[in-house]
């Protein structure tokens, strides 16, 4: 599966989860964020969180992103498939997250 396909599946999975989980939808209601994902070995992507949904997935950097994630493709795939947890990836320095504490908590909900 390509990175774009994986990102698209993550976006779809998140949107389906929010649609069927009222508590999750309530938690992110009114939050607007641009999230940038930089894969050190496979490019940079961005996605927007708005109106309780992830959308506008695109290739390329997002200079005004409030939440920036940096990792490599293998770690990203491991996070998506839950073979590695976010905390382990951070502690082993395979994942870096830039943003406010609230945005980092938001990312945990997205994963």
C-alpha positions, 0 to 999 in steps of 0.5 A: 500500500502506498503512503497516499493510500495509507493516509487516505485509509486513516482519514476514512477510518477517522471520519467513520469513527467520528460519525458513529461515536457521538462523544468523539464528535463532541470532543473535536467539535469546533476544532480547526487544524492543519496537520502536516506529516513529514515522512523523512524517506517519502515526502510531506503531506497535509490534511485539515481537520474542520467541521468534525472531519479530516479532509483535503488530504494533499501532498506537500508541506503546509507552512501554517500547520498547527500540528507537525508530525515527523517520522519515517515510512516504516514507523508511520506504517507501524503506528497505523497498524498498531504494531508500535505505539506512539509513546514508544515511537517518541521515546525511541526518537522515531516520531517527533511531534510539534504543536501545543499540548492540546494539539498533541492530545488531539493527535492521540485521539486521531491515532 
